């Protein structure tokens, strides 16, 4: 019996890892998603037998937000603290923003898709700094919504890891299926990448890492390097900021992805799709 939780900043891969653990653990584990009991048929059946109000076996995933309190980790037997290279996170963060920002404004959506298509053709032509500004995102400093004061949690995280109930795990190891340390920590064999449930599939984009080298421009390097370097050093990502040569951006991971999630949101709001 165990209560398992995955915690991470937005766009760190928590949904993907959660989906893999759900498939890897015995089926009597109740599935929670960001603290909410999932109303799937199988989960509801289990919930009648093992109360979802105080289950003994569950797998939950949570996004770290402004009010995150470390004391909540005391409710779990095993906690996975998932981290991801912030340069890749930034790209995913910017693209996913289209799901909830001006998605119903035809002019804005059309302009964004044209900009993304231009970036696919000439990666240096459109900076992430410009896209971030157009999407009205908070500047990704250590104490903004991008990191949610992650630097203030380091001492507490070290203490939790020392106590043996919390493990730091990198998204990059999840993508590369380097599961051995996590399997040793959990005592369970992790199945290879599982499909994310349909209702959460919009969060899935490339299932890759290191693609920031194709997206960043010279302006982005100047702007983001001093902001991200403390996090990179803290979590062992080093200081290699070399860009790819040549740079290539696939439409499926850029404009087509954005078009898909905008249309998903527009359909939910009974708006006409973007053609």
Protein Blocks (a to p, Z undefined) as FASTA:
>chain_A
ZZddddddehilpmmmmmmmmmmpcfkbccdeehiacfbfklmmmmmmmcfklcfbdcdd
ddddfklcfklmmmpmbdcdddddfklmmmmmmmmmmmmgoklmmklmmmmmmmmmmmmm
mmmlpcfklmmmmnopacddfklmklnomlmmmmmmmmmmmnopaccddfklmmnopakl
mmmmnopacdddddddfklmmmpcnlpghklmmmpcfklmmmmmmmmmmmmmmnonajaf
bdcddddddfklmmmmmmmmmmmmmmmnopacdZZ
